[in-house]
C-alpha cells in the first residue's frame, strides 16, 4: 500500500506548465558556458583535418608566443594523468577495442580528433593561437563506410589486424525462446513468402541545442567539474577509474543542460583534456566547443546496414525473422558504443508473436567520427526494420498493412507475454491503440482518397504509413545489464528531505537536460506528501547534492527514478506516522493518512506532515527510540523494463514530377500507462516525432571518401524547424495499459515518438508510389531519391544507373562513406 | 565561433565609406546586413582586418519612383523590399522573391544590395533582378557607373563591383501590371534553394522573363523558354514545350541535395509551374 492510493490525486495527471522553463528559455541560468571563475583560463583545441594520419611533429613555438597564451600542450606532454576514454559495454569477451586517448600523441583515427590544446587568458586568444600550432602529418589510407570496413583491406587501426570489433548473436532456438529461424526460412522458400531486404540506417548527429562545454576548478579540496552532460555520475566514476584521482576528491556538476538526445551520454576527450590541463596548471579552465566542432567531433548516432529476412506463410503469418546488422562504431568504441545496436536485439520482434528469431550484430571500426547513443538507441533501428518489413509483407500478401499486423500481434488477452527475444511484456493493448488512432486519423477516408488519386493518375499521389511500435525502456534491471556485460547497473536513487518549515527537498540521481523532471517529480511528491506543488524543490545533477545515481537516458528517469522517489516518500510517511501517533497520543493503528495529514480515526484531531517536520526540527517531544529525522532515501532496481507502445499513422503526399514529399496528416495513439503531466508528455511526443521524421526525410551525416564531414554545418545537415512540420494529432487510449512493475503505473515516453515515427513516414512515402514499382527509398527520402525511385523503371529513365538497387557502386546520392 | 580580431568603421556617408575603402584596400570588407558575412567570419573562412559598416548611411535605404524605373537603395532590407507598395506595383517579382529569402529574422537584417553584391548563385534575388533587367549603380573613387544585370554577375561570389567600389542602388525597370511568381524548391524552409525559378509575364502570355537560381555559377536567364513563350497560351499544355527548354545552357552543381541532371529536371518542371502561376493560371 502506498501513499498515492490513499488519496485522490490532485497533481498527478494535471498539465502543469514546467517550472524550469523560464530560466531555461531566457538563458538567465547556469549553463556551463555561463560559469566564470576567478583566474579562469580558456582552452581551444587543435584538431586533425585528416581522417587517418601519423603525427610526425608538432611545432607549438609560434602559438606559445602569441598574446596571453599560458600553455600549449600536446599528447606527448601528458602521461597517465590524461586518462583514457572508456568503453563501458564490451559486447563480447573478445571485442576488439582500440585504446582511445583523449589526445593521441602518435596517430589520429578520425578527422576532428584533438592533437593539441592551447590555453590562454581569453577564449578569443586561445582560438587565435590554435591557428598557429603547426602540426605535420603523414597521411595514412582511411577506411570509410561499413562495406569497405568489412573487407579489411584498409584498417582503421592497423595494430588490431581487423576492422571487425565484435559479433554479437542471439538465436531463439539456442536460447530456448523460440524455434529455428533457418527452418522457417526453408519452409517459406518452398511454400510460403520470403522477404529479403537491405535497409540503411544513415548516420545522424544528435545536434543538441547547447554545444558541449566543460569547466574544471582544481583549487578546492574536491576538484570540481561542471559539464554539459547527461551523466554526471558516470563522468565522476570514469574520471576516478581512469585518471587515478579518488572518487571522493571529485565533484561533477551537470548544471542546466540544453538537450542531449544521447549525444551527452558520453565521457568525452574534451572533458578529460580540460581536467588534465586544469590540474596541470592549477587553475580553473574552461572549454566550450563551436558548433562546427560539435558536429564533427561529438559522437554521431545510428549508421547501420540491416540485412533482413522475413519468413511467412501464404496468409502472412510470420514464421521467422532473421536480422544481420553491420554497425559502424566510427574510430573508437564509445562509452556505450556497440551496446547501442545490441539494445535493438530485443526489439526486432516488436509487438508480434514471431515463432523464431535470429539476430546478429557485427560492429566495425572506421576512420570516421565515433558513434554512440542517439535518441532511441537501437530501438528505432529495430522498429524501422520490422515495421518496414511488415508493410512489405502486407503488399506481398495483398492485404491492408494494419490487417497484416493484426494477424501477427500479441492480443491484449495474452499479456503478460514472453517474446521470442526472451522479454516479458507485462501489459499492452495494441487493438485499442490501433482502433483509436485509426478513428482519429480518418483512415478509411484517406485510403479512399488514395485510390481516387491513383485512378486519376494525379500528379500528387497519397501514401499511408503505419508503425505499430513498442519499445523496451526504463533502463534497466541491473542483473539483466550484468548478463549483457554492461559495466554498470540500472538502479536509481532518491532522497526526500523535510525542511524545518515544512517544505520538501527532493534529491534525484537522474539528471535532467530538458525533460521537465523538476515539474513532474514535484507533482508526484506533492501528491504523496500532501504538500503544495510550489513547496517541492527538486535537486539533481551535482554529485555533492545527489551522491548516488545513474543519470538520464533510455527513458528511465520517471519509471526508475520516479519509483525510487515514491519509495523514499513512502518511508517519510512511515517515519512521520510514528511521531504523529506520539504527539496525538494515539495508537499508530488508529491513524489515517490522507492528503499529507494524519488523523485519529473517528476524531477531528490531526497533524499535517509539515507540522511533523517542524516538530522534528525542534526535537522537543518525540518518542523514545525514534531517530530524529523524517528524511529518507531509497534505491530502486527495476525488476523489468517497461513496454510503451502505440499506433502511428502518417499520410504523405508525393509530387511525382519533382519527388517532393509533404506531410498531410500524422496521428499517434501512444499507450504509456499512467500519465503524470499530459503537457510534458505532449512535448516529448511532439519533439520525438519530429526527430524521427527528420531521420526519414532530412538528416544525414555524410563523410566524403577522405573522411571529411561534408555535412559539417547546419547548411548541409538539415535540421527541421516548426516551419517544416505540421500539427500532429497526439492521443492516448481511454484505458491505458498500466505498467505492472512500478507503483505509479508509468511507462517511458522520452524516446517513443522518435522510435515510432521514422518507419511510419517512410512507409507512407513508399506506399504513395508503390503502384509505380517502388518498394524502397533510402533514408533520408530526399526529393531526388524519391524521384529517381519513381523513374527507375521508366523506359527512358533519367539516368541508367539510377535504378536504385541500394548500395550499388556509384548509386546517386549514396552516402559514399557508408554504403559501398 | 569567434572571428579573428578586426577593426570596425561606421561611415555616415557613401563618400566616407569610399574613403575608408580606399585607405584599407584589400584588408577591408564591406558589411551590409551581415547575414552572409558574419557566419563566414565566425567560421574563420575569411579574416578581414577592417569591416566598413554601411548600416549608418541613411541615403542607401528605401525605394523611390524615378520615372520608368524604381530605385532601390542597396541597404533596403528584404522585409522592406517585400512590403514596399512601389515594388509590389512595378516589380512584383522582387516582392515575391524577397518574401522567400531565408526566415523572418534574416529578412529583417539582410539587405537587397548586400545579397546581390555577395552573388551567391543560390541567393534568391539574383535571378529576379536579372529577369527584370535591373541596372546596378556602383560608386567608386571616380564617381558612379551603371552596370547591366547581365554584366554584373561574373562568377561564383564575384560581381562587377571593383575592390574600391560600393554598390549603392539598383534601378529596376518598371514592369507595371506584369504577373509574377518565384518558385523555390527546398527540403526545409530555411534552406538555400536547390533550384528556384523567377518568372514574370505580361498578359497571358505576351511576353515572359525568367531567371534561374542555382543553375550555374551566376543567376541565369531561361532565354529559350522566354522566346518560346511569347504568344503561348497560359495553360499546362501551352507552356509545357517552352518549359522543357528551361535547362538549356545551364551548368548546375551536384551536391547532397541533388545531382546536376536532377536539378535540370527540376528547372524544367518548376519553370512551367512558375510561368503558370505568374500568368494567374
Interface residues (C-beta under 8 A of the other chain):
Chain A: X123 X124 X127 X128 X131 X290 X291 X292 X657 X658 X660 X697 X698 X700 X702 X710 X711 X713 X715 X716 X718 X719 X720 X721 X723 X724 X782 X783 X784 X787 X788 X798 X799 X812 X813
Chain B: X1 X2 X4 X5 X43 X44 X103 X185 X187 X188 X189 X190 X191 X192 X194 X255 X256 X257 X258 X259 X261 X262 X265 X266 X269 X270
